[in-house]
Amino acid sequence: MTDVLTALQDDFKLFLQALWSQLDLPEPTKAQYAIAEYLQSGPKRLQIQAFRGVGKSWITGAFVLWTLFNNPEKKIMIISASKERADNMSIFLQKLIIETPWLSHLQPKSDDARWSRISFDVNCSPSQAPSVKSVGITGQLTGSRADLMILDDIEVPGNSMTEMMRGKLLQLCTEAESILTPKDDSRIMYLGTPQTTFTVYKKLAERNYRPFVWPARVPRKMANYEGIIAPQLQADIDNGAVPWDVTDPDRFSSDDLLEREASMGRSNFMLQFMLDTSLSDAEKFPLKNADLVVTSVNPTSAPESVVWCSDPANCIKELPTVGLPGDYFYSPMQLQGEWGPYQETICSVDPSGRGSDETTAAYLSQRNGVLYLHEMRAYKDGYSDTTLLDILKGCRKYNVTTLLIESNFGDGIVAELFKKHIAQTKQPLNVEETRANVRKEDRIIDTLEPVLNQHRLVVDKSVIEWDYASNPDTAPEKRLEYMLFYQMSRMCREKGAVRHDDRIDALAQGVQYFIDALSISAQQEIITRRQKDWQDIIAHWEDDIDCFANHMVFNMDMDQRRQSRGEAQNGVETWV
């Protein structure tokens, strides 16, 4: 037994394996072992950036226990983005100490020992400082001392979206330095996943916190990771791993990563799974005109699915392009399945004042998780009666059921003006207000990028032609700034990325409304319809063989067969 305990003390990877077994977890993966090795043998100041979901926090918790297992006199501080997260880690560690037989000796023997979610002691000499203390990054850091400081996922969207926020976060990191005890074996460890291209982890690397980076796939551009790629991953590359191979297949399969990239968008995937903060222009501007499906959109119905293809034969060269070089529009390769009515049609309105901005309206329909942009309208006279009535004319044209209005401007007054005109025109419209509380650039990209990546936005050709021809009286150098597809192609996460964003904002607002519906699989809808069709055939073919034969000869679909049987609403019997 003594030999086993000595082995556990000497090798953190072995300790991690034993602890995982105690928790009935599978054996640690390749990436988890790599992180464990760097925690044990890495420099005094280090940072670990690993892909989202690798289990960094759990491994770090195990490292805290291993440190106390080797020396119960150590003082450790755990700092997270929030106090709640740090406390949860503290509770997790306490639970492991109690329930793990070979860690039970760490339980304090004194009744005066601290044992709370805020801080707790192990079986050690009495001290003013607790053995483990948890604190949020914005909490009281000064006045404490620690031999080991672990800053776990301190950067989150809520504290890093602006330059001011990142500056404050970096200042708090500087304060953490003063807490470290002046010992040769004292260490500071940062673990996290970058949230923006301007992540504080970049600044920390400049301050000699040596990064260890383990992306989910072998990078295509190794130059972006020069000097920071994890040694274990570098060894895999030297032994034949090729770009885009999965680095930890026991954690995520290639198909799983493809699904995540599609759902979260390429730019977010490059940050959170590839840990690449040096985005190229293609990644910096993630909204591509080429990802749209451009065709003539029917005002009342759509096929069950639309297949996109970037084959040169599908490139629409006659349409004017205002995107980045090489960013063209493409027609669909195929329209699949039967046509049917839209499941819902809305009008998304982004109101503005009477300055240089526009009041914009986007008319969108949805069927089977595919969105269809019928028309875009823009006005320079704010929210005049003329403008509001014209928007409502468009609602009548496309049988809109919901009018979606951004309420940040005017504090809901525009919605009330619309309601007045709706009552006068007696249109059956439901008015909904939406309020944005996320920085505009991030909100637009996070909403549109996954939809475009999956080619689920179909745009009528007339929208592109109208967009290009709009504002003819505006100076040529200003006209571009008002165009939807110029705004789309130049949108990035930098504040004020485009001068005017009214049209893209109205579109994003409308797409956000349909986000829940986008989980519908068009292919599944086709399969479901075919199953129902066969069930209908099997259920009725014995009732009247002659009638059934006539249905098959005339290739009647299920609705037509039901109508002939008098089952459809207002259906009538026919000779068929």
C-alpha positions, 0 to 999 in steps of 0.5 A: 500500500505504501508503494501505491501511495508513493506512486500516486504522490510521484505521478499526477497522471497516475493520481488522476487515473485513480481518482477517475476510477473512484468516480466511475469515470472512463480513463482520462483521454490523451488530451486530459493526460497532456494537461495533467503532465503540464500541470505537474511539470510546467513552469511557475507561471503558466496558462492552459488553453484547451478546447471547450469540454475537455474537462480542464476544471475537473483536472484542475480540481484533481490537481488541487487534491494531489498538491494537498496529498503531497503537502497538506501545508500548502495554501491554495486559492481558486479564482473563477469568473463568478463566486458561484463557480468557484464555490462549486469547485470547493464543494466538489473537492470537499466531497472527494476528500470525504468519499475517497478512501485514500484521501480521507486522511486529509479531513481535518481533525480539529473542531475549529477547522474551517469547512465551508464552500467559501474555504476549508482546511485539511489536516494541517497545522493551524494557520490564518490562511485556509488550505483552500479558498474560493473566490470570484475574480471580482471578489475580495482578492487582497489580504489573502496569501496562497502558494498555488493560485488557480484562475479557472475560466476567468474570461467569460462573455459577460466580462470580456466583450468590450475593451474596458471590460478586458482592461478591468479583467487584466487589472484584476489578474495583476492583483492576483500576482500580489497574493502569491507567496514568495517561495520557489515552488509557488505557482500561478495557473490560468486555465480557460478558453478565449472568448474574443480575438482580443482575449486577455490570455494574449496579454498574459502570454506577453507577461510570461505566462507560458501558454499550452494550447491544445485545439480540438483538431490539428491546425491547418495554419500551424504558423498561428500556433508557433511556439505555443502548441502543446508538446504532446500534440506537436509529437503527434504531428511529427508522427504523421497527424495531418491537418484537421485530424481530431486531436482527442477522438475519445472526447469528440468525434469528427462528426460531433465537431462538424455539428458544433462548427455548424451550430455555433459558426466558424468564427466561434468554433475557431476561438473555442475549439481551435483556440485561434485568436489570430483570425484571417479576413475570412474568419474575421468577417464570418458572414458570407454572401456566398453562403446565401441561397439566392433564387425567386422566392414564392410569396406563399409556399416553398419546397420541403428543402433547398440544397445549396452548392458552390459549383461555378455553374450555380454562381449568379454572375448577373447580380451585382456584388458588393461583398469582399473579393470572390464573395458571389451569390449562388443559386440552389442546386436542387429544390427537394420534396413537395411544395407547401405553405409557409409555417409562419411569416413575420415582419421584422422592423428596426426603427430609427430616428430622423437622422442618417439611419434608416427604419428598415423592415424585413419580411421573412417566412419559415418552412421546415427550418429554412428561412425565406427573405421575400423583401426588404424595405428602408425609409429615411423619415423615421417612423412617420405615418407614411412609413408605418402604413407602407410597412403594413401594406407589405404585411398584407402582401405577404400574409404576415402574422407577427410584427416584430419591433425592436424596442430599444429605440423609443422605449416602445413608442413605435409599437404603440403607433403601429397598433393604432394603424393596425386597428384602423386598417383592421389587419390580423397582426400580432405585435411583439417587441424585442429588446437587445441586451448584447453588443450589436456586432456580437448579436448579429454574428452569433445569430446569422453565422450558424444559419448562413453556415448551414445555408438555411437563408434563402433570399429572393433575387429582387432583394439583391437588386433593390438593395443595390439600387437603393438610395440613388440620390446619396453620394456614391461613396455613401451608398454602399454603407446602406446596402444590406449585403455590404453590411453583411460582408463587412460585419465583424466583432469590432465595435462600430464594424460598419457605419450603418447596420439598420438592414442587417440588424432587422434581418438578424432580429427576424432570424433570431425569432425563428431560431427555435424552428431552425432545429427542424430537419427538412430531411426528417420532415420528408421522411415523416411525410413519406411514412404518413403517406404509406400509413394512409395507403396501407390503411385504406387500400383494402376498403375500395380496391378500385378507388385505390387503383385510380388514386395510384394511376393519377399519382395522387398525394395523400391530401388529394386522396383524403379529399376524394374520400371526403376526409379533407376539410370542405372535401367532396366526393368524386368519381375517383 
